[in-house]
Amino acid sequence: MNRRSFLTAGAGLAALALNPEALRAAAANQVAGDWRLGFADLEADLPRGPMTLVQGRAPAGLSGALYRNGSGKFRRPGASATHWFDGDGLMRAFRIHDGQATLEARFADTPKRRRDTAAGAVITPGFGTAAGPGAKIGSADDSNAANISVLPMGDELWALWEAGSPLVMDPDTLATRDFKTLRPDLRGMPFLAHPRREPGGRVWNLGVAGSKAVVWRLSPDGALEAADLIDLPRASYVHDFTATDRHLILVLQPWIQDRMTLPYVDSLTWRPQMGTQVLVLDKADLSRRRVFELPSFFCFHMGDAWAEADGTLRFDACISADPGFALQGARDVLAGKVTHGGGGARLAMISLNPNGSADLARTVLVAEFPRTDGRFAGRARRYTVHATGLTPGRPLFEGVAVHDWTRDVERRFHFGPRQMVEEAVFVARPGSSAEFDGWLLVPTLNLDAGASELHVFDAGAVQDGPICGWRGAAGLPVGLHGAFVARS
């Protein structure tokens, strides 16, 4: 197995007037005040600028930067991306210091963005967008949009995709440096967008291609400690995984890669009759494994796992009946249509029992983007924060919720349908040690103001609403995932 096994400007006003693709793009971007603003194009980097305090005051001790990633530009005069996950990567930075906040955004300078810009068309294939005339794909990083997540590592900021290398960006300026090569013979290997960081700082991640995977283990400063190739029971689509202090846990859903083609979704077939498997690996010896069987479901994201005293492994996940949003819903939003809302995901708890059985406890709670208190990663915990609240006829979410698994209660705050709510990130109160003693940072897009906002909640009282909030001078497209870096 070598790395090749893992690879699978406008044109002027006259062209704009004559080109149907350009007309469609222009029409989509001219919509103001409704949900389409969340999927409009940002045409240039957003310089750092002050945000206006619109509510409350910043809590003492909250200082640092919230970095967030997601697609920022989808449309070009000659051809456009046809899937939400295929826009140009756009790194955002909300910086908080001395009670004030700033906002900036900068595009990831990838080969994909440069080629598409030069062509005046989106020609690079991706997750759900087909290749256009002139596309040249020699490695996975030729398609790498660096547009899903972010991983702070030492003095670097890694913009993460799914099927290629981390892209290193400067945490102070957001300037692009280069793709990260963790070892010369592993150049271009996949590195998933959802690594798992242990409380001590060590990072685990996967790189998945078909029925093979690389298990990455990195030191807290980003140095490679190990990269081991393993076989998977099936060639499942793996976007996320979870971990206890001793185990790696992979959910192998029945969305199976049974051919090699681009865009990537065209290589997958939904086979619900196969059910869902959960693969558990021992961190100390990856050859030690167990496989558990569960009913069929689709899952993008899951929370941190832990082991009970009797050996039962537990983790929560946001599950759907099928991959309809990934296949069609995320395409429809770029065309201004809503067919799958927030993807239909509901919160669930999965238990892997010492006797080899597994249990799936579904709830009716609308949920996506689950996050936890990172200080408890891999250990028994009580809380999960997630996005919630769907409005008919509008995609994505309008609220934030904290679920208490010990008491089986959920506290929520709904902004209402004029706010598009993104992933919440927990930030610990300086000096605290209790779980969820701190704040939740919740970015939103205010549709009435046409502006991006950042709201701060007391993590223990989310139902009381934000304790403070800032508004930026511009509205950025809705992003995906982020990470906070504290400043002393």
C-alpha positions in Angstrom: 0.0 0.0 0.0 1.5 3.4 -1.1 0.2 6.9 -1.2 -1.1 6.5 -4.7 -3.6 4.0 -3.4 -5.2 6.8 -1.5 -5.6 9.3 -4.3 -8.5 8.7 -6.1 -12.7 36.1 -12.4 -14.9 37.1 -13.7 -15.3 37.2 -17.5 -16.4 40.8 -17.9 -19.9 42.4 -18.1 -20.6 41.2 -21.6 -19.9 37.6 -20.6 -22.0 38.1 -17.5 -24.9 39.2 -19.6 -24.7 36.3 -22.0 -23.6 33.4 -19.7 -26.5 31.6 -18.0 -24.2 30.2 -15.3 -23.0 33.7 -14.5 -26.5 35.0 -14.4 -27.6 32.2 -12.0 -24.6 33.0 -9.8 -25.3 36.7 -9.8 -29.0 36.2 -8.9 -28.1 33.9 -6.0 -25.7 36.4 -4.6 -28.1 39.4 -4.9 -30.6 37.8 -2.5 -30.5 39.7 0.8 -32.4 39.1 4.0 -33.2 35.4 3.6 -31.5 32.1 4.2 -29.7 32.1 0.8 -27.4 34.7 2.3 -25.8 31.8 4.2 -24.7 30.2 0.9 -23.8 33.3 -1.0 -20.2 34.0 -2.2 -17.6 36.1 -0.5 -15.7 37.7 -3.3 -12.6 38.7 -1.4 -10.8 38.3 2.0 -12.4 40.2 4.9 -9.7 42.3 6.7 -9.7 42.3 10.5 -12.2 44.8 11.8 -14.0 45.6 15.0 -17.3 43.9 15.9 -20.0 46.0 17.6 -21.2 44.9 21.0 -25.0 44.6 20.6 -25.8 42.8 23.9 -24.4 42.6 27.4 -20.7 42.6 28.2 -17.9 40.1 27.8 -17.3 37.9 30.9 -14.0 38.5 32.7 -11.5 35.8 31.7 -12.8 35.2 28.2 -9.8 35.9 25.9 -8.5 34.2 22.8 -9.4 33.4 19.2 -12.2 31.3 17.8 -11.1 29.9 14.4 -13.8 28.6 12.1 -13.6 27.0 8.7 -16.1 26.4 5.9 -16.8 27.1 2.2 -16.7 30.7 1.2 -17.1 30.9 -2.6 -19.1 28.5 -4.8 -19.7 30.3 -8.1 -17.7 31.4 -11.0 -18.8 32.7 -14.4 -18.0 29.5 -16.4 -19.3 26.9 -13.9 -20.1 26.7 -10.2 -19.8 24.2 -7.4 -22.9 22.0 -7.2 -22.5 20.9 -3.5 -22.2 22.9 -0.3 -19.0 21.0 0.7 -17.1 22.0 -2.4 -16.7 25.7 -2.0 -13.3 27.4 -1.5 -12.0 27.1 2.0 -12.5 30.2 4.1 -10.8 30.6 7.5 -12.6 32.9 9.9 -11.1 34.3 13.1 -13.2 35.9 15.9 -10.7 37.4 18.4 -11.8 38.4 21.9 -9.6 40.5 24.2 -10.3 43.1 26.9 -14.1 42.8 26.4 -13.8 43.6 22.7 -14.0 41.4 19.6 -12.8 41.5 16.0 -13.7 39.5 12.9 -11.6 38.6 9.8 -11.7 36.0 7.1 -9.2 34.8 4.5 -9.4 32.2 1.8 -7.1 29.2 1.9 -4.7 29.5 -1.0 -5.0 26.0 -2.4 -4.1 24.6 -5.9 -7.9 24.0 -6.4 -8.7 27.7 -5.8 -5.9 28.9 -8.0 -6.9 26.6 -10.9 -10.6 27.4 -10.7 -9.8 31.1 -10.5 -7.5 30.9 -13.6 -10.2 29.0 -15.5 -13.0 31.3 -14.5 -15.0 28.2 -13.6 -15.1 25.5 -11.0 -13.4 22.7 -12.9 -12.0 20.8 -9.9 -14.0 17.8 -8.8 -14.8 17.4 -5.1 -17.2 15.7 -2.7 -20.3 16.3 -4.8 -19.1 18.4 -7.8 -18.1 16.8 -11.0 -14.9 17.7 -12.9 -15.0 20.4 -15.6 -13.0 20.8 -18.8 -9.3 21.1 -18.1 -9.3 19.5 -14.6 -6.0 17.9 -13.7 -5.9 15.6 -10.7 -2.5 14.1 -9.9 -3.0 13.7 -6.2 -5.7 14.1 -3.6 -4.4 17.6 -2.7 -5.2 18.8 -6.2 -8.8 18.6 -5.1 -8.2 19.7 -1.5 -10.5 22.6 -0.6 -9.2 22.9 3.0 -12.8 23.8 3.9 -14.2 21.7 6.7 -12.4 22.1 10.0 -9.5 23.6 11.9 -6.8 22.1 14.2 -4.5 24.4 16.2 -1.1 22.7 16.4 1.8 24.6 18.1 2.3 27.9 16.3 0.4 26.6 13.3 -3.3 26.5 12.2 -4.2 23.4 10.2 -7.2 23.8 7.8 -8.6 20.3 7.4 -10.4 18.7 4.5 -11.2 15.0 4.4 -9.3 13.1 1.8 -6.0 15.0 1.7 -3.3 16.8 3.7 -3.7 19.5 6.4 -3.1 22.9 5.0 -1.0 25.1 7.3 -2.1 28.6 7.9 -0.7 31.4 10.0 -2.9 31.8 13.2 -2.1 35.6 13.4 -2.6 36.6 9.7 -4.5 33.6 8.3 -2.0 33.5 5.5 -1.5 30.1 3.8 1.9 28.5 4.2 1.8 25.0 2.6 0.4 21.5 2.9 1.7 19.6 5.9 3.8 16.6 5.1 4.0 14.5 8.3 6.5 12.1 6.7 7.9 12.3 3.1 6.6 8.8 2.1 3.2 9.8 3.4 2.8 12.9 1.4 -0.9 13.4 0.3 -2.3 10.8 2.6 -5.8 11.5 3.8 -6.2 13.2 7.2 -9.8 13.4 8.4 -11.4 16.7 9.4 -12.3 15.5 12.9 -9.1 14.5 14.9 -9.5 13.6 18.5 -7.3 15.4 21.1 -6.5 13.8 24.4 -6.6 16.0 27.5 -2.8 15.9 27.6 -2.6 17.2 24.0 -1.8 14.1 22.0 -3.8 13.9 18.7 -5.3 10.8 17.0 -6.7 10.9 13.6 -7.6 8.6 10.6 -7.0 8.7 6.9 -9.6 6.5 5.2 -9.7 5.2 1.6 -11.9 2.3 0.8 -11.3 -0.6 3.2 -7.9 0.7 4.3 -7.1 3.4 6.9 -4.0 5.1 8.3 -4.1 5.7 12.0 -2.2 8.9 12.8 -0.8 9.6 16.2 0.7 13.1 16.8 2.4 14.7 19.7 0.9 17.9 21.2 3.2 20.1 19.0 2.2 18.3 15.8 5.1 16.0 15.4 4.3 12.5 14.0 4.6 9.7 16.6 3.2 6.9 14.5 1.3 6.2 11.2 -0.1 2.7 11.0 -2.0 1.1 8.2 -5.0 -1.0 9.1 -7.7 -3.0 7.3 -11.4 -2.1 7.8 -14.2 -4.6 7.8 -15.9 -2.6 5.0 -15.3 0.3 2.7 -17.6 2.6 4.6 -17.8 6.4 4.4 -16.1 7.7 7.5 -16.3 11.5 8.3 -15.8 11.3 12.0 -14.7 8.9 14.7 -14.5 8.9 18.5 -12.2 7.7 21.3 -12.0 6.8 24.9 -8.8 7.1 26.9 -7.8 3.6 25.6 -9.8 3.0 22.5 -10.5 4.3 19.0 -14.1 3.8 17.8 -15.1 3.9 14.2 -18.7 3.9 13.0 -18.9 1.9 9.7 -22.2 2.9 8.3 -23.7 1.1 5.2 -22.8 3.9 2.8 -20.2 1.8 0.9 -17.5 2.8 -1.6 -17.9 0.2 -4.2 -16.2 2.0 -7.2 -13.5 4.6 -7.8 -14.9 7.8 -9.4 -15.4 11.5 -8.9 -17.3 13.3 -7.5 -16.8 11.2 -4.3 -20.5 10.7 -3.6 -20.9 9.0 -6.9 -18.5 6.2 -5.7 -20.8 5.4 -2.7 -23.9 3.2 -2.5 -26.4 3.2 0.4 -26.9 -0.4 1.5 -29.2 -0.3 4.6 -29.6 -4.1 4.6 -26.0 -4.4 5.8 -26.7 -2.6 9.0 -24.1 -0.4 10.8 -20.9 -1.8 12.3 -18.8 -0.3 15.1 -15.1 -1.1 15.1 -13.2 -0.7 18.4 -9.4 -0.6 18.3 -7.0 -0.7 21.3 -4.8 2.4 21.1 -1.9 0.4 22.6 -2.2 -2.4 20.1 -4.2 -1.7 16.9 -4.3 -5.4 16.1 -6.7 -5.9 19.1 -10.2 -5.2 17.8 -13.8 -5.8 18.3 -16.7 -5.4 15.9 -20.3 -4.6 17.1 -23.5 -4.7 15.1 -26.2 -2.1 15.1 -29.3 -1.3 12.9 -28.7 0.8 9.8 -28.2 4.6 10.3 -26.2 7.5 8.7 -24.0 9.7 10.8 -21.7 12.7 10.1 -20.7 13.6 13.7 -20.4 12.0 17.2 -19.3 13.1 20.7 -16.4 11.9 22.8 -16.6 8.3 24.1 -15.9 6.9 27.5 -15.8 3.6 29.3 -18.0 2.7 32.3 -16.6 0.8 35.3 -18.0 -2.5 33.9 -16.3 -2.0 30.5 -19.3 -0.7 28.6 -18.3 1.9 26.0 -20.6 4.8 25.4 -20.8 7.7 23.0 -23.5 10.0 21.5 -24.0 10.7 17.8 -26.3 12.7 15.6 -27.9 10.1 13.3 -30.2 10.1 10.3 -32.1 7.4 8.5 -30.0 7.8 5.3 -27.4 10.1 3.7 -30.1 12.2 1.9 -28.6 15.5 3.0 -25.1 14.6 1.9 -26.4 13.3 -1.5 -29.0 15.9 -2.4 -29.8 18.4 0.4 -26.4 19.9 0.3 -26.7 20.3 -3.4 -30.1 21.8 -3.3 -29.2 24.7 -0.9 -26.8 26.1 -3.5 -29.7 26.1 -6.0 -31.9 27.9 -3.5 -34.0 24.9 -2.5 -34.7 23.1 0.8 -35.3 19.4 0.7 -33.7 18.0 3.8 -33.6 20.9 6.3 -30.8 20.2 8.7 -30.3 16.6 7.4 -32.9 15.1 9.7 -30.3 14.2 12.3 -31.5 13.3 15.8 -29.5 12.8 19.0 -28.7 9.2 20.0 -26.7 7.3 22.6 -24.8 4.2 21.6 -23.6 1.5 24.1 -21.1 -1.2 23.3 -21.5 -3.9 25.9 -18.7 -6.2 27.3 -20.7 -9.3 26.1 -20.4 -8.2 22.5 -23.9 -6.8 22.1 -24.7 -3.1 21.2 -27.6 -0.8 22.0 -28.8 2.2 20.1 -31.0 4.6 22.1 -32.6 7.1 19.8 -34.2 10.4 20.9 -36.5 12.7 19.0 -34.2 15.7 19.6 -33.1 17.6 16.5 -29.3 17.7 16.8 -26.1 18.3 14.8 -22.5 19.4 15.4 -22.2 17.8 18.9 -19.4 19.2 21.0 -18.2 18.5 24.6 -15.8 19.8 27.2 -12.4 18.8 25.8 -10.9 18.4 29.2 -13.1 15.3 29.7 -12.3 13.8 26.3 -12.2 10.0 26.7 -13.5 10.2 30.3 -17.0 9.8 31.7 -18.9 13.0 31.1 -22.4 14.4 31.5 -23.0 17.1 28.8 -23.2 17.5 25.0 -23.9 20.9 23.3 -25.4 20.8 19.8 -27.2 22.9 17.2 -31.0 22.4 17.2 -34.2 23.9 15.9 -35.4 23.6 12.3 -37.7 26.0 10.5 -39.8 24.6 7.7 -38.6 25.8 4.3 -35.2 26.9 5.6 -32.1 24.8 6.0 -29.9 24.4 9.0 -30.5 25.5 12.6 -31.9 28.3 14.7 -31.0 27.3 18.2 -28.4 25.8 20.6 -29.0 23.2 23.2 -27.2 21.4 26.1 -28.1 17.8 26.8 -27.6 16.4 30.3 -27.2 12.6 29.9 -27.2 12.0 33.6 -30.6 13.6 34.2 -31.9 13.1 30.6 -32.9 16.7 30.3 -32.2 19.3 27.6 -31.9 23.0 28.0 -32.3 25.1 24.8 -32.3 28.6 23.5 -33.9 29.5 20.1 -32.8 32.6 18.3 -35.7 32.3 15.9 -35.9 31.8 12.1 -34.0 35.0 11.3 -30.7 33.6 12.7 -28.7 30.8 11.1 -26.9 29.1 14.0 -23.5 27.4 13.5 -21.6 25.0 15.7 -21.1 25.9 19.4 -17.7 25.6 21.0 -17.1 25.2 24.7 -14.5 27.4 26.4 -13.5 26.6 30.0 -13.5 29.3 32.7 -9.9 30.0 33.7 -9.0 28.0 36.8 -12.1 25.8 36.7 -12.1 22.0 36.8 -15.8 21.1 36.8 -17.3 19.9 33.5 -19.0 22.6 31.5 -17.9 25.3 33.9 -17.3 28.0 31.3 -18.9 29.5 28.2 -20.3 28.5 24.9 -19.3 30.6 21.8 -22.1 30.4 19.2 -21.6 32.1 15.8 -24.7 33.0 13.9 -25.7 34.8 10.6 -28.3 37.4 11.3 -30.5 37.5 8.2 -32.2 40.8 9.0 -28.9 42.6 9.7 -27.1 40.7 6.9 -24.2 40.3 9.3 -22.3 37.6 11.1 -22.5 37.6 14.9 -20.8 35.9 17.9 -22.8 35.1 21.0 -21.5 34.1 24.4 -23.6 31.8 26.7 -23.0 30.6 30.2 -22.6 26.9 29.5 -24.6 26.0 32.6 -27.6 28.2 31.7 -28.0 28.2 27.9 -31.8 28.5 28.3 -31.2 32.1 29.7 -29.9 33.3 26.4 -26.6 35.1 25.5 -24.8 37.0 28.2 -23.2 39.1 25.5 -23.0 39.3 21.7 -21.1 41.1 18.9 -22.0 41.9 15.3 -19.6 42.1 12.5 -19.6 44.6 9.6 -20.4 41.9 7.0 -22.2 38.6 6.6 -20.1 35.6 6.0 -21.3 32.3 4.5 -22.4 29.7 7.0 -19.3 27.7 8.2 -18.8 24.2 9.5 -16.4 23.6 12.4 -14.0 25.5 14.6 -11.6 25.5 17.6 -10.8 28.1 20.3 -7.3 29.0 21.3 -7.1 30.7 24.7 -5.0 33.8 25.3 -3.7 34.5 28.8 
